[in-house]
Amino acid sequence: MESKPSFPTHEVPASKALYERAVKLMPAGVNSPVRAFRAVGGTPVYIARGKGAHIWDADGNRYVDFCGSWGPLILGHAHPRVLAAVHAAAERGLTYGAPHEGEVALAEKVISLHPHLERMRFVSSGTEAVMSAVRVARGATGRPLVVKFDGCYHGHVDHLLVNAGSGLATFGTPSSAGVPEDFAKNTVVVDLDDRAGFDALVEKRGREIAAVLIEPIPANNGLLLQRQEFLEHLRKRTTEIGACLIFDEVISGFRVAMGGAAQRLRIRPDLATYGKIIGGGLPVGAYGGRKDLMDHVAPLGRVYQAGTLSGNPLGMAAGLETIRVLEEENVHQKLESLGAQLEERLCDIFRRRSANASVVRMGSIFWMSLQAGEAPRTAGCIESAAAARFAPLYHFLLRRGIYFGPSAFEVAFLSSAHGEPEIEALATALNDALGAGIGR
Ligand SMILES: *Cc1c(COP(=O)(O)O)cnc(C)c1O
Protein backbone atom coordinates (compact mmCIF):
# COMPACT_ATOMS: atom_id res chain seq x y z
CA MET A 1 0.00 0.00 0.00
CA GLU A 2 1.17 3.45 -0.89
CA SER A 3 0.75 6.20 1.67
CA LYS A 4 -1.11 9.38 0.63
CA PRO A 5 0.69 12.32 2.17
CA SER A 6 -0.99 15.69 2.70
CA PHE A 7 1.64 17.56 0.68
CA PRO A 8 2.42 17.44 -3.06
CA THR A 9 4.56 14.43 -3.94
CA HIS A 10 6.80 13.86 -6.93
CA GLU A 11 4.76 12.24 -9.72
CA VAL A 12 6.67 9.45 -11.46
CA PRO A 13 4.34 7.28 -13.59
CA ALA A 14 6.96 4.86 -14.92
CA SER A 15 8.33 4.30 -11.42
CA LYS A 16 4.79 3.81 -10.18
CA ALA A 17 4.16 1.10 -12.77
CA LEU A 18 7.35 -0.71 -11.71
CA TYR A 19 6.48 -0.32 -8.05
CA GLU A 20 3.04 -1.85 -8.66
CA ARG A 21 4.72 -4.90 -10.19
CA ALA A 22 7.30 -5.03 -7.39
CA VAL A 23 4.88 -5.00 -4.44
CA LYS A 24 3.43 -8.27 -5.72
CA LEU A 25 6.88 -9.84 -5.63
CA MET A 26 8.92 -8.45 -2.73
CA PRO A 27 7.89 -7.21 0.73
CA ALA A 28 6.82 -3.57 0.18
CA GLY A 29 8.30 -4.01 -3.30
CA VAL A 30 11.89 -3.56 -2.13
CA ASN A 31 15.06 -5.37 -1.10
CA SER A 32 15.94 -3.01 1.75
CA PRO A 33 13.25 -1.26 3.82
CA VAL A 34 14.08 2.45 3.52
CA ARG A 35 13.84 2.23 -0.27
CA ALA A 36 10.05 1.82 0.05
CA PHE A 37 9.73 5.60 0.75
CA ARG A 38 7.60 4.98 3.87
CA ALA A 39 9.39 7.76 5.75
CA VAL A 40 8.58 10.38 3.10
CA GLY A 41 5.43 8.99 1.44
CA GLY A 42 4.74 8.82 -2.27
CA THR A 43 6.19 6.50 -4.88
CA PRO A 44 9.75 5.17 -4.71
CA VAL A 45 11.79 6.52 -7.61
CA TYR A 46 13.09 3.71 -9.84
CA ILE A 47 16.58 4.39 -11.09
CA ALA A 48 17.39 3.55 -14.70
CA ARG A 49 21.03 4.65 -14.78
CA GLY A 50 23.72 6.73 -13.11
CA LYS A 51 26.71 8.69 -14.40
CA GLY A 52 28.99 10.89 -12.33
CA ALA A 53 26.96 12.96 -9.86
CA HIS A 54 23.65 12.21 -11.59
CA ILE A 55 21.00 9.52 -11.75
CA TRP A 56 18.08 9.18 -14.16
CA ASP A 57 14.78 7.58 -13.23
CA ALA A 58 12.48 5.33 -15.24
CA ASP A 59 10.57 8.40 -16.49
CA GLY A 60 13.78 9.99 -17.75
CA ASN A 61 13.99 12.62 -14.97
CA ARG A 62 17.53 13.60 -14.00
CA TYR A 63 18.61 14.15 -10.40
CA VAL A 64 21.76 15.30 -8.64
CA ASP A 65 22.46 12.28 -6.45
CA PHE A 66 23.38 13.08 -2.84
CA CYS A 67 22.65 9.50 -1.70
CA GLY A 68 25.45 7.81 -3.63
CA SER A 69 24.02 4.34 -2.99
CA TRP A 70 24.33 5.14 0.75
CA GLY A 71 28.07 5.73 0.66
CA PRO A 72 30.03 3.49 -1.72
CA LEU A 73 30.11 5.92 -4.64
CA ILE A 74 32.83 8.33 -3.53
CA LEU A 75 33.89 8.62 -7.18
CA GLY A 76 30.32 9.02 -8.43
CA HIS A 77 28.44 6.64 -10.71
CA ALA A 78 30.10 4.56 -13.41
CA HIS A 79 33.61 5.99 -12.98
CA PRO A 80 35.47 5.01 -16.20
CA ARG A 81 38.51 3.59 -14.40
CA VAL A 82 36.41 1.50 -12.02
CA LEU A 83 34.29 0.21 -14.90
CA ALA A 84 37.41 -0.72 -16.88
CA ALA A 85 38.87 -2.60 -13.89
CA VAL A 86 35.61 -4.51 -13.35
CA HIS A 87 35.32 -5.28 -17.04
CA ALA A 88 38.88 -6.59 -17.22
CA ALA A 89 38.28 -8.75 -14.13
CA ALA A 90 35.01 -10.09 -15.56
CA GLU A 91 36.82 -11.22 -18.70
CA ARG A 92 38.92 -13.49 -16.48
CA GLY A 93 35.86 -15.11 -14.88
CA LEU A 94 33.34 -13.96 -12.28
CA THR A 95 34.31 -16.12 -9.30
CA TYR A 96 36.70 -18.96 -8.54
CA GLY A 97 36.02 -19.90 -4.91
CA ALA A 98 39.81 -20.16 -4.69
CA PRO A 99 42.60 -17.70 -3.85
CA HIS A 100 43.60 -15.17 -6.52
CA GLU A 101 45.92 -12.20 -6.93
CA GLY A 102 43.16 -9.57 -6.76
CA GLU A 103 42.41 -10.23 -3.09
CA VAL A 104 46.12 -10.11 -2.21
CA ALA A 105 46.51 -6.81 -4.03
CA LEU A 106 43.52 -5.20 -2.32
CA ALA A 107 44.51 -6.53 1.13
CA GLU A 108 48.04 -5.17 0.67
CA LYS A 109 46.63 -1.78 -0.26
CA VAL A 110 44.09 -1.69 2.59
CA ILE A 111 46.59 -2.85 5.20
CA SER A 112 49.20 -0.34 4.01
CA LEU A 113 46.68 2.45 4.67
CA HIS A 114 45.58 1.29 8.14
CA PRO A 115 48.32 0.81 10.79
CA HIS A 116 45.84 -0.99 13.10
CA LEU A 117 45.10 -3.66 10.49
CA GLU A 118 47.72 -6.38 10.88
CA ARG A 119 45.49 -9.07 9.38
CA MET A 120 42.16 -8.85 7.55
CA ARG A 121 39.47 -10.87 5.83
CA PHE A 122 37.10 -9.95 3.01
CA VAL A 123 33.40 -10.76 3.24
CA SER A 124 30.41 -9.72 1.12
CA SER A 125 28.63 -7.02 3.17
CA GLY A 126 29.01 -4.65 6.09
CA THR A 127 26.62 -6.78 8.12
CA GLU A 128 28.85 -9.80 7.67
CA ALA A 129 31.95 -7.79 8.54
CA VAL A 130 30.50 -6.63 11.86
CA MET A 131 29.09 -10.06 12.69
CA SER A 132 32.51 -11.61 12.10
CA ALA A 133 34.48 -8.99 14.03
CA VAL A 134 32.23 -9.41 17.06
CA ARG A 135 32.65 -13.17 16.86
CA VAL A 136 36.44 -12.75 16.83
CA ALA A 137 36.27 -10.47 19.88
CA ARG A 138 34.14 -12.98 21.75
CA GLY A 139 36.25 -15.93 20.65
CA ALA A 140 39.51 -14.26 21.56
CA THR A 141 38.42 -12.90 24.95
CA GLY A 142 36.20 -15.82 25.93
CA ARG A 143 33.68 -13.22 27.13
CA PRO A 144 30.03 -12.88 26.05
CA LEU A 145 29.03 -9.19 26.25
CA VAL A 146 28.96 -6.65 23.45
CA VAL A 147 28.39 -2.99 24.23
CA LYS A 148 26.81 -0.87 21.49
CA PHE A 149 25.47 2.67 21.38
CA ASP A 150 21.93 3.89 20.81
CA GLY A 151 21.79 5.54 17.38
CA CYS A 152 24.57 3.49 15.81
CA TYR A 153 23.71 0.95 13.11
CA HIS A 154 25.81 -2.12 12.46
CA GLY A 155 23.79 -4.05 9.89
CA HIS A 156 21.07 -6.61 10.54
CA VAL A 157 22.98 -9.07 12.73
CA ASP A 158 20.48 -10.73 15.11
CA HIS A 159 22.17 -9.82 18.37
CA LEU A 160 22.81 -6.24 17.25
CA LEU A 161 19.15 -5.54 16.40
CA VAL A 162 18.74 -4.56 20.00
CA ASN A 163 17.50 -1.47 21.85
CA ALA A 164 18.41 -0.28 25.31
CA GLY A 165 16.65 -2.29 27.99
CA SER A 166 15.04 -0.61 30.95
CA GLY A 167 17.53 0.52 33.51
CA LEU A 168 21.27 0.72 33.43
CA ALA A 169 23.40 -2.30 32.67
CA THR A 170 20.49 -4.63 32.07
CA PHE A 171 20.55 -6.56 28.82
CA GLY A 172 18.95 -5.12 25.71
CA THR A 173 15.62 -6.00 24.11
CA PRO A 174 15.25 -7.08 20.47
CA SER A 175 14.27 -4.25 18.09
CA SER A 176 13.16 -6.74 15.44
CA ALA A 177 10.68 -9.59 15.54
CA GLY A 178 12.39 -12.90 14.94
CA VAL A 179 15.21 -12.17 17.37
CA PRO A 180 14.69 -14.22 20.55
CA GLU A 181 15.09 -12.37 23.86
CA ASP A 182 17.94 -14.72 24.65
CA PHE A 183 19.94 -13.44 21.67
CA ALA A 184 19.75 -9.92 23.08
CA LYS A 185 20.97 -10.90 26.51
CA ASN A 186 24.59 -10.45 25.62
CA THR A 187 24.16 -7.02 24.08
CA VAL A 188 24.12 -3.91 26.25
CA VAL A 189 23.10 -0.58 24.77
CA VAL A 190 24.53 2.69 26.09
CA ASP A 191 23.82 6.27 24.95
CA LEU A 192 26.35 8.04 22.79
CA ASP A 193 28.25 10.85 24.55
CA ASP A 194 27.38 9.27 27.91
CA ARG A 195 30.64 8.73 29.70
CA ALA A 196 29.03 8.23 33.11
CA GLY A 197 26.64 5.59 31.78
CA PHE A 198 29.49 3.77 30.08
CA ASP A 199 31.68 3.92 33.19
CA ALA A 200 28.88 2.59 35.39
CA LEU A 201 28.46 -0.37 33.04
CA VAL A 202 32.19 -1.06 32.99
CA GLU A 203 32.29 -0.83 36.77
CA LYS A 204 29.56 -3.41 37.08
CA ARG A 205 30.25 -5.82 34.21
CA GLY A 206 33.70 -4.95 32.84
CA ARG A 207 35.01 -8.50 33.13
CA GLU A 208 32.18 -9.83 30.94
CA ILE A 209 32.73 -7.35 28.09
CA ALA A 210 34.25 -8.84 24.93
CA ALA A 211 33.81 -5.78 22.74
CA VAL A 212 32.76 -2.17 22.68
CA LEU A 213 31.37 -1.54 19.21
CA ILE A 214 30.87 1.96 17.85
CA GLU A 215 30.61 3.94 14.65
CA PRO A 216 33.36 6.44 15.47
CA ILE A 217 31.49 8.91 13.26
CA PRO A 218 27.87 7.81 13.81
CA ALA A 219 26.15 8.39 10.46
CA ASN A 220 23.07 6.19 10.52
CA ASN A 221 20.78 8.31 12.68
CA GLY A 222 21.56 11.72 11.37
CA LEU A 223 25.20 12.61 11.82
CA LEU A 224 25.90 12.42 15.56
CA LEU A 225 29.43 13.74 15.77
CA GLN A 226 31.10 12.60 19.01
CA ARG A 227 33.50 14.49 21.23
CA GLN A 228 37.10 13.39 20.73
CA GLU A 229 37.43 12.91 24.52
CA PHE A 230 34.51 10.47 24.57
CA LEU A 231 36.09 8.24 21.92
CA GLU A 232 39.49 8.47 23.62
CA HIS A 233 37.86 7.48 26.87
CA LEU A 234 36.38 4.35 25.23
CA ARG A 235 39.86 3.49 23.96
CA LYS A 236 41.39 3.91 27.41
CA ARG A 237 38.73 1.98 29.34
CA THR A 238 38.55 -0.96 26.91
CA THR A 239 42.31 -1.39 27.21
CA GLU A 240 42.04 -1.34 31.01
CA ILE A 241 39.39 -4.08 31.12
CA GLY A 242 40.89 -6.22 28.35
CA ALA A 243 37.96 -5.72 25.95
CA CYS A 244 38.24 -5.09 22.20
CA LEU A 245 37.40 -1.66 20.84
CA ILE A 246 35.74 -2.24 17.46
CA PHE A 247 35.35 0.70 15.07
CA ASP A 248 32.56 0.14 12.59
CA GLU A 249 33.97 2.07 9.64
CA VAL A 250 31.54 0.75 7.04
CA ILE A 251 30.61 4.37 6.20
CA SER A 252 33.65 6.28 7.49
CA GLY A 253 36.28 3.94 6.03
CA PHE A 254 37.97 5.51 2.96
CA ARG A 255 35.39 8.31 3.28
CA VAL A 256 36.69 10.72 5.94
CA ALA A 257 40.35 9.93 5.18
CA MET A 258 42.28 7.18 3.36
CA GLY A 259 42.67 5.52 6.77
CA GLY A 260 39.09 6.25 7.83
CA ALA A 261 37.97 7.64 11.18
CA ALA A 262 40.84 5.87 12.99
CA GLN A 263 43.30 8.02 11.05
CA ARG A 264 41.25 11.19 11.20
CA LEU A 265 40.67 10.90 14.97
CA ARG A 266 44.09 9.36 15.68
CA ILE A 267 42.61 6.48 17.68
CA ARG A 268 43.74 2.90 17.14
CA PRO A 269 40.94 0.32 17.45
CA ASP A 270 41.66 -3.38 18.13
CA LEU A 271 39.35 -4.46 15.33
CA ALA A 272 37.62 -2.54 12.56
CA THR A 273 34.98 -3.24 9.94
CA TYR A 274 34.66 -1.91 6.41
CA GLY A 275 32.10 -2.02 3.59
CA LYS A 276 30.59 0.38 1.08
CA ILE A 277 33.60 2.21 -0.50
CA ILE A 278 35.92 -0.80 -0.08
CA GLY A 279 33.94 -2.59 -2.82
CA GLY A 280 33.73 0.41 -5.15
CA GLY A 281 30.00 -0.23 -5.65
CA LEU A 282 30.07 -4.02 -5.57
CA PRO A 283 29.09 -6.14 -2.52
CA VAL A 284 32.28 -6.26 -0.44
CA GLY A 285 32.91 -5.99 3.29
CA ALA A 286 36.03 -6.55 5.36
CA TYR A 287 37.11 -6.90 8.96
CA GLY A 288 40.51 -6.99 10.55
CA GLY A 289 42.77 -5.76 13.29
CA ARG A 290 45.41 -6.98 15.70
CA LYS A 291 47.22 -10.13 14.59
CA ASP A 292 46.79 -11.88 17.93
CA LEU A 293 43.01 -11.42 17.62
CA MET A 294 42.75 -12.32 13.93
CA ASP A 295 44.85 -15.45 14.51
CA HIS A 296 41.75 -16.86 16.21
CA VAL A 297 40.00 -17.04 12.81
CA ALA A 298 39.70 -20.50 11.19
CA PRO A 299 41.68 -22.39 10.08
CA LEU A 300 44.37 -20.83 12.33
CA GLY A 301 42.04 -20.74 15.31
CA ARG A 302 38.61 -21.81 16.43
CA VAL A 303 36.52 -18.80 15.37
CA TYR A 304 34.68 -19.99 12.28
CA GLN A 305 34.01 -17.62 9.39
CA ALA A 306 33.71 -18.36 5.68
CA GLY A 307 32.11 -17.15 2.42
CA THR A 308 31.49 -18.66 -1.02
CA LEU A 309 31.88 -15.30 -2.77
CA SER A 310 34.31 -13.71 -0.26
CA GLY A 311 37.15 -11.94 -2.06
CA ASN A 312 35.11 -11.93 -5.26
CA PRO A 313 37.37 -10.92 -8.18
CA LEU A 314 35.05 -8.19 -9.48
CA GLY A 315 34.60 -6.64 -6.05
CA MET A 316 38.35 -6.73 -5.38
CA ALA A 317 39.06 -5.04 -8.71
CA ALA A 318 36.42 -2.33 -8.16
CA GLY A 319 37.67 -1.66 -4.62
CA LEU A 320 41.33 -1.50 -5.58
CA GLU A 321 40.74 0.81 -8.53
CA THR A 322 38.55 3.08 -6.40
CA ILE A 323 41.26 3.38 -3.75
CA ARG A 324 43.91 4.03 -6.40
CA VAL A 325 41.88 6.89 -7.85
CA LEU A 326 41.30 8.29 -4.33
CA GLU A 327 45.06 8.33 -3.78
CA GLU A 328 46.24 9.48 -7.19
CA GLU A 329 43.72 12.30 -7.54
CA ASN A 330 43.93 13.54 -3.97
CA VAL A 331 40.16 13.13 -3.72
CA HIS A 332 39.81 13.56 0.05
CA GLN A 333 41.40 16.99 0.00
CA LYS A 334 39.11 18.09 -2.83
CA LEU A 335 36.03 16.70 -1.09
CA GLU A 336 37.01 18.50 2.10
CA SER A 337 36.94 21.89 0.41
CA LEU A 338 33.83 21.07 -1.60
CA GLY A 339 32.16 19.98 1.66
CA ALA A 340 33.15 23.23 3.36
CA GLN A 341 31.75 25.18 0.43
CA LEU A 342 28.46 23.27 0.59
CA GLU A 343 28.19 23.76 4.35
CA GLU A 344 28.79 27.48 4.06
CA ARG A 345 26.25 27.84 1.25
CA LEU A 346 23.49 25.89 3.02
CA CYS A 347 24.13 27.50 6.40
CA ASP A 348 23.87 30.90 4.77
CA ILE A 349 20.48 29.98 3.29
CA PHE A 350 19.19 28.66 6.63
CA ARG A 351 20.34 31.87 8.29
CA ARG A 352 18.85 34.19 5.70
CA ARG A 353 15.54 32.32 5.73
CA SER A 354 15.62 32.29 9.56
CA ALA A 355 15.09 28.54 9.49
CA ASN A 356 15.62 26.50 12.65
CA ALA A 357 18.09 24.21 10.96
CA SER A 358 21.78 23.50 10.69
CA VAL A 359 24.23 21.56 8.59
CA VAL A 360 26.29 18.86 10.30
CA ARG A 361 29.30 17.76 8.30
CA MET A 362 32.40 15.60 8.44
CA GLY A 363 34.36 15.85 5.20
CA SER A 364 32.06 14.72 2.40
CA ILE A 365 29.33 13.38 4.73
CA PHE A 366 26.63 15.92 5.52
CA TRP A 367 23.25 16.04 7.18
CA MET A 368 20.64 18.76 7.39
CA SER A 369 19.32 18.89 10.94
CA LEU A 370 15.90 20.54 10.70
CA GLN A 371 15.66 21.68 14.29
CA ALA A 372 16.86 24.56 16.43
CA GLY A 373 19.88 24.52 18.68
CA GLU A 374 23.18 22.73 18.66
CA ALA A 375 23.84 19.72 16.45
CA PRO A 376 22.62 16.60 18.30
CA ARG A 377 25.19 14.15 19.70
CA THR A 378 22.72 11.49 20.80
CA ALA A 379 19.85 9.71 19.06
CA GLY A 380 17.39 10.94 21.69
CA CYS A 381 18.11 14.58 20.82
CA ILE A 382 16.49 14.36 17.38
CA GLU A 383 12.98 15.83 17.54
CA SER A 384 10.14 13.97 15.80
CA ALA A 385 8.91 17.33 14.45
CA ALA A 386 12.20 17.64 12.56
CA ALA A 387 11.53 14.34 10.81
CA ALA A 388 7.99 15.48 9.96
CA ARG A 389 9.36 18.66 8.34
CA PHE A 390 11.61 16.56 6.15
CA ALA A 391 8.96 14.72 4.08
CA PRO A 392 7.47 17.74 2.21
CA LEU A 393 10.96 19.17 1.72
CA TYR A 394 12.10 15.83 0.34
CA HIS A 395 9.42 15.81 -2.35
CA PHE A 396 10.01 19.48 -3.18
CA LEU A 397 13.69 18.70 -3.76
CA LEU A 398 12.87 15.60 -5.83
CA ARG A 399 10.66 17.67 -8.09
CA ARG A 400 13.59 20.05 -8.50
CA GLY A 401 15.92 17.23 -9.48
CA ILE A 402 17.69 16.70 -6.15
CA TYR A 403 17.90 13.14 -4.80
CA PHE A 404 18.59 12.35 -1.13
CA GLY A 405 18.08 9.11 0.76
CA PRO A 406 14.33 9.02 1.54
CA SER A 407 14.44 9.58 5.32
CA ALA A 408 15.21 12.47 7.67
CA PHE A 409 17.68 10.24 9.49
CA GLU A 410 19.87 9.46 6.50
CA VAL A 411 23.07 11.38 5.87
CA ALA A 412 24.04 12.62 2.42
CA PHE A 413 27.28 12.24 0.50
CA LEU A 414 29.39 14.23 -1.91
CA SER A 415 31.48 12.45 -4.53
CA SER A 416 34.44 13.52 -6.62
CA ALA A 417 31.97 13.93 -9.50
CA HIS A 418 30.12 16.68 -7.60
CA GLY A 419 31.14 20.27 -8.06
CA GLU A 420 29.88 23.82 -7.78
CA PRO A 421 26.95 23.38 -10.22
CA GLU A 422 25.58 20.50 -8.14
CA ILE A 423 25.94 22.46 -4.90
CA GLU A 424 24.23 25.44 -6.52
CA ALA A 425 21.36 23.24 -7.72
CA LEU A 426 20.78 22.06 -4.16
CA ALA A 427 21.21 25.53 -2.66
CA THR A 428 18.75 27.13 -5.09
CA ALA A 429 16.13 24.44 -4.57
CA LEU A 430 16.53 24.56 -0.79
CA ASN A 431 16.26 28.34 -0.78
CA ASP A 432 13.05 28.17 -2.81
CA ALA A 433 11.59 25.48 -0.55
CA LEU A 434 12.23 27.48 2.59
CA GLY A 435 10.89 30.59 0.85
CA ALA A 436 7.65 28.68 0.22
CA GLY A 437 7.52 27.66 3.90
CA ILE A 438 8.49 24.06 3.15
CA GLY A 439 10.95 22.27 5.48
CA ARG A 440 10.60 24.77 8.33
C1 LIG B 1 25.76 0.17 5.94
C2 LIG B 1 26.31 -0.16 7.29
C3 LIG B 1 26.41 -1.46 7.78
C4 LIG B 1 25.80 -2.63 7.04
O1 LIG B 1 26.39 -2.84 5.81
P1 LIG B 1 25.58 -3.70 4.70
O2 LIG B 1 26.54 -3.80 3.57
O3 LIG B 1 24.35 -2.90 4.39
O4 LIG B 1 25.28 -5.00 5.32
C5 LIG B 1 27.06 -1.68 8.97
N1 LIG B 1 27.58 -0.66 9.66
C6 LIG B 1 27.49 0.61 9.25
C7 LIG B 1 28.13 1.70 10.06
C8 LIG B 1 26.84 0.91 8.06
O5 LIG B 1 26.71 2.18 7.68
The ligand as an ORCA input file, in Angstrom:
! r2SCAN-3c Opt
* xyz 0 1
  C      25.756      0.165      5.944
  C      26.314     -0.159      7.288
  C      26.405     -1.462      7.778
  C      25.805     -2.631      7.044
  O      26.394     -2.840      5.811
  P      25.579     -3.696      4.703
  O      26.538     -3.801      3.567
  O      24.353     -2.903      4.395
  O      25.278     -5.003      5.318
  C      27.059     -1.680      8.967
  N      27.584     -0.663      9.665
  C      27.495      0.611      9.248
  C      28.128      1.700     10.058
  C      26.840      0.912      8.063
  O      26.710      2.182      7.675
*
